[in-house]
């Protein structure tokens, strides 16, 4: 299991890297706040894994609110043949906290 940390993700977004970010939160959480990721809730990944098959060897960055669900999603994808899956350490809470700290 590999992780990506909020500061690294922010830097890569700021550098306008082409990233595939998978938000595994529920739709209502995504609607409240998102960073433009593809939203597939954790519980729907087994049924919707086909939507990700073209990315099997590409980097996929999973995130959720705190990192727990994204960790589970990353493990599931890795177990199902995805080779470059990372989980955002601390989730959106850590990412938003980083953004807030930078604005102060």
C-alpha positions in Angstrom: 0.0 0.0 0.0 1.4 3.4 -1.0 0.3 6.7 0.3 0.4 10.2 -1.0 0.5 13.1 1.5 -1.6 16.2 1.3 1.4 18.5 0.5 2.5 16.3 -2.4 -1.0 16.1 -3.8 -1.4 19.8 -3.6 1.9 20.4 -5.3 1.0 18.1 -8.1 -2.4 19.7 -8.5 -0.7 23.2 -8.5 1.7 22.0 -11.2 -1.3 21.0 -13.2 -0.3 17.3 -13.5 -2.8 15.1 -15.1 -4.0 13.0 -12.2 -6.7 10.4 -11.8 -8.2 11.0 -8.3 -10.9 8.7 -7.1 -13.2 10.0 -4.3 -14.7 7.0 -2.5 -16.9 9.0 -0.2 -20.7 8.9 -0.5 -22.3 11.1 -3.1 -23.7 13.6 -0.6 -20.1 14.1 0.9 -18.8 14.6 -2.6 -21.5 17.2 -3.3 -20.6 19.2 -0.2 -16.9 19.5 -1.1 -14.7 18.0 -3.8 -11.5 18.5 -5.7 -12.8 17.3 -9.1 -12.2 13.6 -8.5 -14.3 10.8 -10.0 -16.8 9.8 -7.3 -17.4 6.1 -6.8 -18.5 5.4 -3.2 -16.5 2.6 -1.5 -19.5 0.3 -1.4 -20.0 0.6 -5.1 -16.5 -0.1 -6.3 -17.0 -3.9 -6.7 -20.0 -3.3 -9.0 -18.3 -0.4 -10.9 -14.7 -1.6 -11.1 -15.1 -1.9 -14.9 -15.2 1.9 -15.1 -11.6 1.8 -13.9 -10.2 -1.1 -16.0 -8.5 1.2 -18.5 -6.5 2.7 -15.6 -5.2 -0.7 -14.3 -1.6 0.3 -14.8 -2.0 4.0 -14.3 -1.7 5.9 -11.1 -4.9 6.1 -9.1 -5.1 8.4 -6.1 -7.9 7.4 -3.7 -9.3 9.7 -1.1 -12.1 10.0 1.4 -12.8 12.1 4.5 -10.1 10.7 6.8 -8.2 8.1 4.8 -9.8 5.0 6.2 -12.2 4.3 3.2 -9.6 5.3 0.7 -7.1 2.8 2.3 -9.7 0.0 1.9 -10.4 1.1 -1.7 -6.7 1.1 -2.6 -6.3 -2.4 -1.0 -9.3 -3.7 -3.0 -8.1 -2.3 -6.3 -4.5 -3.6 -5.7 -5.9 -7.0 -4.9 -7.9 -6.9 -8.2 -4.8 -6.2 -10.4 -4.4 -2.5 -10.2 -0.7 -1.8 -10.0 -0.2 1.9 -9.0 -2.8 2.8 -6.4 -2.2 5.3 -3.6 -4.3 6.5 -0.7 -4.4 10.1 0.5 -3.0 10.1 4.0 -5.5 11.9 6.3 -8.0 12.3 3.5 -9.9 15.5 2.7 -9.7 16.6 6.4 -5.9 16.7 6.1 -5.9 18.3 2.6 -8.4 21.0 3.6 -6.4 21.7 6.8 -3.3 22.2 4.7 -5.1 24.6 2.4 -6.4 26.5 5.4 -2.9 26.7 7.0 -1.5 28.1 3.8 -4.1 30.9 3.7 -3.3 32.0 7.2 
